[in-house]
Amino acid sequence: MEFMNGVRWGISRLENEFKNYVDKRIDDLNRRIGDLNNLVRVSLIAIVVTLVTAILVPFILKFFNILV
């Protein structure tokens, strides 16, 4: 009977360690996903700024009679 209690305790301890390991890995993945999400947002903002600049600069130059 004492052996069975020891086995149950060991299994319970391993189960808790595994849960903690999985939780830590999930937290790490969530942090990395958040970092990638921020990188994508910054990249999209840079693309939009580049496109707007490429479209507006010729009009601004034409407005100031610099571009013929």
BALUMMAR-442344 format. One line per 5 residues: number of its first residue (from 1); their letters; for each residue y, z, x of N, C-alpha, C, O. Coordinates in Angstrom, 3 decimals. Atoms other than C-alpha are relative to their C-alpha. Layout:
<balos>
NUM = A = Y,Z,X,Y,Z,X,Y,Z,X,Y,Z,X  ...
</balos>
This chain:
<balos>
1 = MEFMN = -1.194,0.000,0.822,0.000,0.000,0.000,1.270,0.000,0.875,2.250,-0.681,0.572  -1.142,-0.064,-0.900,2.364,0.842,2.860,0.243,-1.354,0.666,1.389,-1.734,0.905  -0.104,1.330,-0.591,1.645,-2.557,4.411,0.726,-0.949,-0.950,1.573,-1.736,-0.526  -0.629,0.876,1.004,2.662,-4.302,1.173,1.492,0.299,-0.115,2.301,-0.618,-0.262  -1.421,-0.361,0.061,5.941,-2.360,1.064,0.748,-0.553,1.210,1.879,-1.025,1.098
6 = GVRWG = -0.611,0.555,-1.206,6.646,-3.401,4.637,0.177,-1.506,-0.106,1.201,-2.045,0.314  -0.082,1.451,0.183,5.911,-7.037,3.789,1.119,-0.338,-0.974,1.896,-1.264,-0.740  -1.072,0.244,0.986,8.183,-6.864,0.731,1.374,0.216,0.616,2.306,-0.548,0.365  -1.275,-0.281,-0.652,10.949,-5.318,2.808,0.355,-1.129,0.974,1.507,-1.555,1.045  -0.229,1.094,-0.941,10.539,-8.017,5.466,0.407,-1.276,-0.708,1.311,-1.982,-0.262
11 = ISRLE = -0.333,1.205,0.772,10.614,-10.792,2.890,1.405,0.127,-0.582,2.179,-0.830,-0.570  -1.332,-0.227,0.567,13.671,-9.252,1.233,1.071,-0.169,1.074,2.111,-0.777,0.822  -0.959,0.132,-1.101,15.454,-9.022,4.597,0.172,-1.456,0.407,1.297,-1.911,0.615  -0.082,1.423,-0.348,14.603,-12.640,5.469,0.734,-0.791,-1.076,1.496,-1.709,-0.774  -0.680,0.683,1.113,15.783,-13.753,2.041,1.508,0.227,0.086,2.286,-0.710,-0.095
16 = NEFKN = -1.435,-0.290,-0.136,19.139,-12.008,2.537,0.602,-0.712,1.198,1.715,-1.228,1.106  -0.497,0.713,-1.182,19.535,-13.474,6.028,0.141,-1.487,-0.275,1.111,-2.113,0.152  -0.059,1.421,0.328,18.771,-16.947,4.712,1.172,-0.289,-0.934,1.881,-1.279,-0.756  -1.135,0.180,0.914,21.279,-16.558,1.874,1.322,0.065,0.760,2.222,-0.736,0.510  -1.229,-0.106,-0.797,23.950,-15.442,4.352,0.202,-1.242,0.861,1.324,-1.729,0.996
21 = YVDKR = -0.071,1.204,-0.822,23.148,-18.398,6.611,0.466,-1.195,-0.834,1.349,-1.946,-0.419  -0.369,1.125,0.873,23.383,-20.881,3.733,1.442,0.138,-0.459,2.178,-0.849,-0.478  -1.385,-0.211,0.424,26.631,-19.320,2.479,0.984,-0.343,1.115,2.027,-0.947,0.863  -0.879,0.310,-1.128,28.163,-19.586,5.952,0.090,-1.501,0.216,1.176,-2.030,0.455  0.001,1.459,-0.178,27.126,-23.234,6.265,0.801,-0.684,-1.105,1.529,-1.640,-0.836
26 = IDDLN = -0.749,0.586,1.112,28.553,-24.030,2.817,1.495,0.219,0.212,2.294,-0.684,-0.037  -1.416,-0.259,-0.281,31.848,-22.362,3.766,0.517,-0.921,1.099,1.630,-1.439,1.006  -0.406,0.919,-1.073,31.966,-24.407,6.976,0.170,-1.421,-0.527,1.125,-2.110,-0.167  -0.108,1.347,0.579,31.322,-27.611,5.021,1.234,-0.119,-0.875,1.927,-1.136,-0.833  -1.190,0.033,0.852,34.031,-26.739,2.502,1.271,-0.086,0.836,2.210,-0.793,0.470
31 = RRIGD = -1.165,0.060,-0.875,36.500,-26.168,5.334,0.149,-1.396,0.597,1.257,-1.928,0.665  -0.060,1.354,-0.576,35.607,-29.506,6.935,0.396,-1.031,-1.044,1.150,-1.958,-0.748  -0.386,0.915,1.080,35.889,-31.299,3.598,1.489,0.126,-0.276,2.168,-0.878,-0.495  -1.434,-0.208,0.186,39.324,-29.747,3.144,0.812,-0.658,1.100,1.846,-1.272,0.836  -0.691,0.652,-1.116,40.356,-30.927,6.601,0.002,-1.518,-0.151,1.018,-2.172,0.089
36 = LNNLV = 0.073,1.458,0.203,39.141,-34.459,5.849,0.894,-0.437,-1.155,1.523,-1.494,-1.097  -0.857,0.312,1.138,40.944,-34.393,2.514,1.462,-0.053,0.443,2.197,-0.959,0.049  -1.378,0.010,-0.512,44.203,-33.496,4.281,0.256,-1.206,0.887,1.336,-1.795,0.832  -0.145,1.167,-0.865,43.632,-36.242,6.845,0.157,-1.276,-0.819,0.972,-2.134,-0.480  -0.098,1.179,0.862,43.118,-38.824,4.098,1.362,-0.043,-0.685,1.964,-1.111,-0.798
41 = RVSLI = -1.318,-0.033,0.649,46.284,-37.690,2.310,1.105,-0.425,0.965,1.973,-1.225,0.616  -1.015,0.361,-0.998,48.360,-37.938,5.479,-0.089,-1.484,0.335,0.937,-2.147,0.488  0.174,1.425,-0.293,46.885,-41.371,6.222,0.551,-0.866,-1.125,1.197,-1.882,-0.868  -0.528,0.764,1.139,47.716,-42.609,2.724,1.519,0.036,-0.034,2.159,-0.973,-0.329  -1.464,-0.097,-0.042,51.269,-41.335,3.027,0.553,-0.916,1.094,1.555,-1.600,0.882
46 = AIVVT = -0.454,0.872,-1.092,51.632,-43.138,6.372,-0.112,-1.467,-0.395,0.772,-2.261,-0.073  0.167,1.393,0.444,50.293,-46.366,4.849,1.084,-0.377,-0.995,1.665,-1.459,-0.900  -1.033,0.284,1.003,52.688,-46.151,1.902,1.371,-0.115,0.662,2.141,-1.015,0.326  -1.292,0.066,-0.699,55.662,-45.450,4.183,0.107,-1.303,0.783,1.162,-1.938,0.790  -0.007,1.248,-0.755,54.707,-48.397,6.370,0.229,-1.194,-0.921,1.023,-2.080,-0.606
51 = LVTAI = -0.183,1.116,0.937,54.434,-50.731,3.387,1.409,-0.029,-0.578,2.018,-1.095,-0.675  -1.349,-0.051,0.564,57.709,-49.558,1.865,1.019,-0.440,1.052,1.952,-1.180,0.744  -0.911,0.398,-1.073,59.463,-49.952,5.201,-0.075,-1.505,0.246,0.952,-2.161,0.421  0.161,1.444,-0.242,58.027,-53.439,5.703,0.627,-0.815,-1.114,1.093,-1.929,-0.872  -0.586,0.734,1.122,59.263,-54.465,2.266,1.515,0.176,-0.041,2.244,-0.780,-0.307
56 = LVPFI = -1.427,-0.279,0.156,62.682,-52.791,2.332,0.869,-0.449,1.179,2.033,-0.794,0.974  -0.821,0.342,-1.169,63.854,-53.586,5.880,0.607,-1.407,-0.118,1.799,-1.556,0.151  -0.649,1.316,0.143,64.368,-57.331,5.238,1.124,-0.002,-1.039,2.144,-0.663,-0.842  -1.066,-0.063,1.002,66.382,-56.540,2.101,1.225,0.735,0.530,2.355,0.327,0.260  -1.119,-0.767,-0.575,68.520,-53.979,3.943,0.732,-0.861,1.035,1.963,-0.875,1.069
61 = LKFFN = -0.633,0.861,-1.002,69.142,-56.412,6.816,0.780,-1.132,-0.669,1.873,-1.496,-0.236  -0.692,1.071,0.717,70.026,-59.158,4.371,1.272,0.543,-0.680,2.292,-0.145,-0.733  -1.144,-0.622,0.662,72.373,-56.789,2.525,1.166,0.178,0.965,2.323,-0.003,0.585  -1.046,-0.191,-0.986,74.285,-56.069,5.717,0.305,-1.278,0.791,1.009,-1.241,1.800  -0.217,1.326,-0.611,74.273,-59.786,6.652,-0.436,-0.053,1.462,0.160,-0.771,2.266
66 = ILV = 0.544,0.059,-1.352,72.292,-59.167,9.797,-1.091,-1.050,0.058,-1.237,-1.755,1.056  1.069,1.006,0.066,69.374,-61.322,8.719,0.531,-1.183,-0.781,1.056,-1.022,-1.883  -0.526,1.197,0.651,70.299,-64.876,7.845,-1.050,-0.591,-0.917,-0.803,-1.609,-1.562
</balos>
